[in-house]
Structures are given as structure tokens and as C-alpha cells.
């Protein structure tokens, strides 16, 4: 545990986060989704994997101490070592392994704002995150998205403006009909986390869900940022709950109610998940603050 805490200081992961985890007991579990496409579950954000003769692509990489286990899980799929790494956003439970994979020669890619926030350092839920070391940073960044043509498929990375953060991307496997949504979708484990300090806006969750719903069908397999695999119907329910709470909070604001008065109305209560990362009152506060601020101009 002392080694994990020391490593946390080096990698920019708060020691308080790692101190709560015994990574020696974490199991990386693989689930095949389509030929050459899989998801890895462990601790932190869910990991997407595209693999085949053209190389292995990893979508997010959880915490640094788990890198050897993730590499072993990738090998067990019959895949070659990770050649490309895409970050869906900057949070350390999705980028904690970046430095390890960067040192292992993986090409790291993400939205422009992911690199900018990792370079600058940030604060996440009270934890101060120092600037990331150079090897952990995305080498290829994009404004709107990019496409990788490999392993018999087209892997499209699409930026979604100002939702969970201002650097969110979803990743679509065109032929395999699989989507990784990062933390724009957390399935059955929590209400949404709107990282307002990182440019997040609750309205962006609805826009992102609508865009993904428009490009998918009933057979699409959806990898959420956290939680079990999901269907298009699960994503529709997620979108509807967010829109419902937005509508109720918006009505409260128009009625000149304070945040405390709106929270007392419990507009998110029926959607709460026991022991979730984000509870009803916290989500309502994020919605209230999002709606009380003007929409972000999409210049980034």
C-alpha cells in the first residue's frame, strides 16, 4: 500500500483514492462483444478493446497499478500489445495507466481539452491533481474526432460538447455495432456526474445521448463508462431520466425557488441508486448550477 500511495503522487492520482483500493484483489474480467472487440471490467472506467492483425486499440486504461493485469487480459484475448490508446476524457480512473502504456510505446489520442487539462492539472471532487508527466499525455489530439481504419472495421472517435466534461468522446465501431460512451453514460450504478469545474454541463448529456441514439439501433452494444454492458433501451432510459430532472429543476428555477427548496422537492429521488457515487441532491445541485449558467459557446 505504501508503494501505491507513492505511485499516486507520481502519476497524479490522489493518494486518498488509491488508499481506498486494494488493487492486488482487483480482477480484470473480459467480455467478448464481437469478433475483435471486447470490454474489460476492473476498477475504474470500463475499457474497450479493438484487436486484430492491424494492432490493438485500448479505450481508457483505469488506474496505473492495474496496467500489468490489463496487459495480461489483452494478451489472453489473443491480442498483441496495445498500439493505440484513446482516452474518453481526462479523469484519472480512465487515464491512470497512460504513463505506463505511453512508456510501452502506445500512441495516446484524445480530445484537445483532455491534453490541456492533463497538462495544467486540475481539482476533482476536492482532490488536487498535479500536471501529468509528458509520457502520460495524448500525442494526437483532435477537435471534432478521428477515424481509425483497422482490424476490418472503422473505429470512429467523436467529440461530444460539454457534458460530463468539456473533453468527452464516444467511440463507435461501425461494423461491429458497438459504442463506448465514457462517463456520458453510467449504467445502473449512479446518477450522472457533471464535472462543472472541467466544463461539464448537464444539457450536454442529453445532446450526447440523442446523438448516439440516432446512430445506433436495437442491436447496438453499448459500453458505459461504469456499470454493466447496456442496450440502446438502457441509454434511452438514461437520457429520459436526465431530461426529466432537468425539466423539474428548470421549473423550480422559473418559480424563483432556491436550490435548497428544489432539492427538498426530491426531483431525482426515484432514479437514485443505493450507495451510488452521485446521489440525488448532488445531481440536482449540478443540474441547478448548469441551468443557472449560460450554455457554453462551442469554440473548443
Secondary structure by P-SEA (a helix, b strand, c coil): caaaaaaaaaacccaaaaaacccccccbbbbbcccccccccccccbbbbbbcccbbbbcccccccaaaaaaaaaaaaccccccbbbbcccccccccaaaaaaaabbbbbbcaaaaaaaaaccccccccccccccccccccccccccccccccbbbbbbbbccccccbbbbbbbcccbbbbbccccccccccccccccccccaaaaaaaaaaaaaaccccccccccccccccaaaaaaaaaaaaaaaaaaaaaaaacccaaaaaaaccccccccccccccaaaaaaaaaaaaacccccccc
